[in-house]
Amino acid sequence: MTEMQAAVDPRLLEILVCPVTRTPLEYDRAAGELISRAAGLAYPIRDGIPIMLPEEARALAEPAG
């Protein structure tokens, strides 16, 4: 499997928001995820399609501090 064959369309990223917090998302190309810092979740991108379901998201590690 090739790592991140298809990138997320920048226009799509502009309109996508976290379904939990309704805040903007960050695109982590290396991990193939959309990150919601506000919710502490990382939504996977599978075959170029963002999976925007909270039950499919990975919890982000707690920040040190």
N, C-alpha and C positions, 0 to 999 in steps of 0.2 A: 504494500500500500504506500503510495506516495504521500509525503507529508504536505498537507494543505495544498492540494491541487488547485482548488478554486478559492479565491479570496472573496470576502463579503463585499458586495457592491457598496461603495461609499454612500450612494444615495439611499440605499436601504438602511444603512447604519444611522443616517441622519434622522430617520423617522422611527426606528425601533426604540422602545423604552422598556425598562424592567416591568414585567406584569405585576410584580408585588408592590413596588414603590413608585412606579411611573416616572422614574428618573432616567437620565441618559445612560447608555452603556459604553464601555470601552472594548475595543477589539484587540484580543491577544492572539495575534497571528501564529506565534510559535506553539501555543497550547491549543489553538483551534477552538477558542471560546469567546463568548461575550461576557464581560465582567460587569456586575452591578455592585459597586462599592457600598452603596446605601443599604442594600439587602444582604450583602456578604455572600453573594451567590455567583457562580460561573455557569453560564448556559452553554451547552455543547453545540458545535456546528458539525453536522453530519452530511457528507456529500454536498457541501456548499449551502445547506439549509439550516438556519438557526432554529434550534429546538427550544421554544420559549415557554416551556412548561416548568413550573417551580419544582414539581416532583422529579424532573429529569436533571435539575441543576445540581451542581456540586457545591457544597459549602466551602467558602474560602477559609484558609487557616486564620486563626486569631492573630492579630498584629501583636508583636512583642512590645512589652511596655508595662 
